[in-house]
Amino acid sequence: MTPTPAFILTVLLGLSALAYHVGRRRALAVVSGKVRDLHSLPSYYGAHAALWCALPALAVFLLWNIFEGTLITHVVLGGLPDAYQQKSPAELNLVINDIRNTVRGIVAGTPDPVITAAAERYRQWQSLGSFALVAVVAGLGGAGIGYAWRQIVPQFRARNRVERAMSAFLVTCSTVAIFTTIGIVLSVAFESMLFFTKVPVTDFLFGLDWSPQTAIRADQTGASGSFGMIPLFVGTLLVSLIAMIVAVPLGLLSALYLAEYAPPAVRTYGKPLLEVLAGIPTVVYGFFAALTVAPLIRSAGTALGLEVASESALAAGAVMGIMIIPFVSSLSDDVINAVPQAMRDGSYALGATKSETIKQVILPAALPGIVGSVLLAVSRAIGETMIVVMAAGLSANLTLNPLDSVTTVTVQIVTLLVGDQEFDSPKTLAAFALGLVLFTVTLALNIIALRVVRKYREQYE
């Protein structure tokens, strides 16, 4: 049976646990149990041994998993007949895919004997590599334990070594996150620049008509497409505004009640029940909006003599607001509870009532956190897709009437990236341009909100 990556990682985890135990016991043994004679706590010596056991072996494991496919493929291709090796690169890629599919057990039609034999060699090399990897990982782990064992003396600065290692790990994680963000932004910006070579920037930013349908082939007659983004952003802002009108008051008031007025028994059960709303799949909210809320709004509007679309921004925004109530409520509740009790006691000592204390002391002190919770809710509303598709529709109408059908930027991004359109067509590239503008607008809103928060925070600190 070929060892799996999960099995190898389990072996490495077991060796690391053994190294921690051995390092800790060794540290206690060298000072005869007198911990004060050690430079660091025994747990640091154990952690140092575990790091030396795990890190080199883990590095080899990751490198092998990255390059395993390339190395084995190169070896297997070298054993193919000359007729196969003389194929063009595109044809060789097809051969490689056939070999890998055969290895996975995916065979269509009569199997080629050459491909079958190559797949068998691929399995053999894969199995050999897995067993060799187990041996290397175990060997490196054992060597790491032995090296750490020899270093353990009373004067050894194990805490400093472990803290430096953890600091380097945290810096690495932060660097990966930063470069991932930079890569995403650059990739979106690059594709957007390709789009703007086909569609003028002014037409995209200030156009009032959105109809991205274009001819797929040169011999087809079709629309050249209209790529004005204004209707999409107006629809996004309209649905998000309705959601915020529903979510912010309800979320903030529920947070104030749970934090300041609710008895302990009510708070114990009320907050988890409220947070259940965040765990409901968005498709369920979409069904609820399309099958219950939208017909209800249409019936009520018809009774009042109003013209209501079967799919409206009001239905999508109202249900979306219900969905994001927990984002506002839970975070605001945590922020309000974090306000020092001394501020409440000082307000009561000056004769303020409970409501006056909440309005004049607690809310101003908790304002940065409340603004942060609202920003998180706004981001959640702007990025929502399923509810809008099912309850508001796909029509890019330029309207501020909440009873009309609208669409949003995220819905159009999903719509543009599916289908049989070529990837370098304006219709497909428009999705990246929409994403770039949405990213820019969201970033600008966050910067403005941070400036507002900083101003009020200075006032109350």
SULCOR-V6131 format. One record per residue. N is the residue number from 1. RES is the residue in one small letter. SS is DSSP state (h for helix, s for strand, l for the rest). NEAR is the number of other ideal C-beta (glycine too) atoms within 12 Angstrom. Layout:
n = [N/N]
res = [RES/RES]
ss = [SS/SS]
near = [NEAR/NEAR]
This chain:
n = [1/2/3/4/5/6/7/8/9/10/11/12/13/14/15/16/17/18/19/20/21/22/23/24/25/26/27/28/29/30/31/32/33/34/35/36/37/38/39/40/41/42/43/44/45/46/47/48/49/50/51/52/53/54/55/56/57/58/59/60/61/62/63/64/65/66/67/68/69/70/71/72/73/74/75/76/77/78/79/80/81/82/83/84/85/86/87/88/89/90/91/92/93/94/95/96/97/98/99/100/101/102/103/104/105/106/107/108/109/110/111/112/113/114/115/116/117/118/119/120/121/122/123/124/125/126/127/128/129/130/131/132/133/134/135/136/137/138/139/140/141/142/143/144/145/146/147/148/149/150/151/152/153/154/155/156/157/158/159/160/161/162/163/164/165/166/167/168/169/170/171/172/173/174/175/176/177/178/179/180/181/182/183/184/185/186/187/188/189/190/191/192/193/194/195/196/197/198/199/200/201/202/203/204/205/206/207/208/209/210/211/212/213/214/215/216/217/218/219/220/221/222/223/224/225/226/227/228/229/230/231/232/233/234/235/236/237/238/239/240/241/242/243/244/245/246/247/248/249/250/251/252/253/254/255/256/257/258/259/260/261/262/263/264/265/266/267/268/269/270/271/272/273/274/275/276/277/278/279/280/281/282/283/284/285/286/287/288/289/290/291/292/293/294/295/296/297/298/299/300/301/302/303/304/305/306/307/308/309/310/311/312/313/314/315/316/317/318/319/320/321/322/323/324/325/326/327/328/329/330/331/332/333/334/335/336/337/338/339/340/341/342/343/344/345/346/347/348/349/350/351/352/353/354/355/356/357/358/359/360/361/362/363/364/365/366/367/368/369/370/371/372/373/374/375/376/377/378/379/380/381/382/383/384/385/386/387/388/389/390/391/392/393/394/395/396/397/398/399/400/401/402/403/404/405/406/407/408/409/410/411/412/413/414/415/416/417/418/419/420/421/422/423/424/425/426/427/428/429/430/431/432/433/434/435/436/437/438/439/440/441/442/443/444/445/446/447/448/449/450/451/452/453/454/455/456/457/458/459/460/461]
res = [m/t/p/t/p/a/f/i/l/t/v/l/l/g/l/s/a/l/a/y/h/v/g/r/r/r/a/l/a/v/v/s/g/k/v/r/d/l/h/s/l/p/s/y/y/g/a/h/a/a/l/w/c/a/l/p/a/l/a/v/f/l/l/w/n/i/f/e/g/t/l/i/t/h/v/v/l/g/g/l/p/d/a/y/q/q/k/s/p/a/e/l/n/l/v/i/n/d/i/r/n/t/v/r/g/i/v/a/g/t/p/d/p/v/i/t/a/a/a/e/r/y/r/q/w/q/s/l/g/s/f/a/l/v/a/v/v/a/g/l/g/g/a/g/i/g/y/a/w/r/q/i/v/p/q/f/r/a/r/n/r/v/e/r/a/m/s/a/f/l/v/t/c/s/t/v/a/i/f/t/t/i/g/i/v/l/s/v/a/f/e/s/m/l/f/f/t/k/v/p/v/t/d/f/l/f/g/l/d/w/s/p/q/t/a/i/r/a/d/q/t/g/a/s/g/s/f/g/m/i/p/l/f/v/g/t/l/l/v/s/l/i/a/m/i/v/a/v/p/l/g/l/l/s/a/l/y/l/a/e/y/a/p/p/a/v/r/t/y/g/k/p/l/l/e/v/l/a/g/i/p/t/v/v/y/g/f/f/a/a/l/t/v/a/p/l/i/r/s/a/g/t/a/l/g/l/e/v/a/s/e/s/a/l/a/a/g/a/v/m/g/i/m/i/i/p/f/v/s/s/l/s/d/d/v/i/n/a/v/p/q/a/m/r/d/g/s/y/a/l/g/a/t/k/s/e/t/i/k/q/v/i/l/p/a/a/l/p/g/i/v/g/s/v/l/l/a/v/s/r/a/i/g/e/t/m/i/v/v/m/a/a/g/l/s/a/n/l/t/l/n/p/l/d/s/v/t/t/v/t/v/q/i/v/t/l/l/v/g/d/q/e/f/d/s/p/k/t/l/a/a/f/a/l/g/l/v/l/f/t/v/t/l/a/l/n/i/i/a/l/r/v/v/r/k/y/r/e/q/y/e]
ss = [l/l/l/l/h/h/h/h/h/h/h/h/h/h/h/h/h/h/h/h/h/h/h/h/h/h/h/h/h/h/l/l/l/l/h/h/h/l/l/l/l/h/h/h/h/h/h/h/h/h/h/h/h/h/h/h/h/h/h/h/h/h/h/h/h/h/h/h/h/h/h/h/h/h/h/h/h/h/l/l/l/h/h/h/h/l/l/l/h/h/h/h/h/h/h/h/h/h/h/h/h/h/h/l/l/l/l/l/l/l/l/l/h/h/h/h/h/h/h/h/h/h/h/h/h/h/h/h/h/h/h/h/h/h/h/h/h/h/h/h/h/h/h/h/h/h/h/h/h/h/h/l/l/l/l/l/l/h/h/h/h/h/h/h/h/h/h/h/h/h/h/h/h/h/h/h/h/h/h/h/h/h/h/h/h/h/h/h/h/h/h/h/h/h/h/h/h/h/l/l/h/h/h/h/h/h/l/l/l/s/s/l/l/l/l/l/l/l/l/l/l/l/l/l/l/s/s/l/l/h/h/h/h/h/h/h/h/h/h/h/h/h/h/h/h/h/h/h/h/h/h/h/h/h/h/h/h/h/h/h/h/l/l/h/h/h/h/h/h/h/h/h/h/h/h/h/h/h/h/l/l/h/h/h/h/h/h/h/h/h/h/h/h/h/h/h/h/h/h/h/h/h/h/l/l/l/l/l/l/l/l/l/h/h/h/h/h/h/h/h/h/h/h/l/h/h/h/h/h/h/h/h/h/h/h/h/h/h/l/l/h/h/h/h/h/h/h/h/h/l/l/l/l/h/h/h/h/h/h/h/h/h/h/h/h/h/h/h/h/h/h/h/h/h/h/h/h/h/h/h/h/h/h/l/l/h/h/h/h/h/h/l/l/l/l/l/l/l/l/l/l/l/l/l/l/l/l/l/h/h/h/h/h/h/h/h/l/l/l/l/l/l/l/l/l/h/h/h/h/h/h/h/h/h/h/h/h/h/h/h/h/h/h/h/h/h/h/h/h/h/h/h/h/h/h/h/h/h/h/h/l]
near = [8/20/26/17/23/14/20/33/23/18/31/36/22/22/37/35/22/26/38/32/24/33/42/31/22/29/38/24/21/26/23/12/14/13/20/13/19/30/25/29/22/33/22/31/42/34/35/43/42/35/35/36/38/34/33/28/36/30/19/29/35/20/18/29/24/13/16/26/21/16/21/30/27/18/21/33/30/17/22/29/17/11/12/24/19/13/19/11/12/10/17/23/15/17/30/28/21/29/37/25/22/28/30/14/12/15/17/12/10/8/20/22/13/24/31/20/21/35/33/20/25/34/23/20/28/31/21/20/30/28/21/22/33/30/20/26/39/29/21/31/39/26/23/35/36/21/22/39/29/18/25/36/20/23/16/28/20/36/22/18/27/30/18/18/22/19/14/16/18/14/14/15/14/14/14/14/14/14/14/14/16/14/14/18/20/17/18/26/22/19/30/33/18/23/35/24/16/27/31/17/20/13/24/33/23/16/26/21/22/36/26/40/23/28/18/19/12/10/7/12/10/17/16/19/28/26/42/29/44/28/35/47/33/28/41/40/31/37/50/43/28/40/47/33/28/31/41/32/20/28/40/36/26/33/42/31/23/32/35/29/20/22/12/12/10/17/23/12/15/24/29/18/19/31/25/18/31/27/15/22/14/30/19/21/37/31/20/28/41/29/18/21/36/35/21/23/34/26/16/19/23/16/11/12/8/18/15/27/28/26/36/42/44/38/45/52/41/37/43/48/39/38/40/45/42/34/40/45/41/35/36/44/37/23/31/41/24/19/31/17/18/12/25/26/14/18/26/20/12/14/11/19/15/18/16/16/27/28/18/21/30/37/30/27/30/36/30/31/31/39/32/25/35/38/32/31/39/34/26/33/44/38/31/40/31/28/44/48/32/32/49/50/31/28/27/37/30/25/25/19/21/34/31/33/35/43/42/47/43/38/40/41/35/22/29/36/24/14/17/11/25/16/19/16/31/35/37/31/35/43/35/37/41/44/33/33/32/31/28/22/25/28/18/14/23/22/15/17/25/18/16/21/27/17/17/21/20/13/13/20/14]
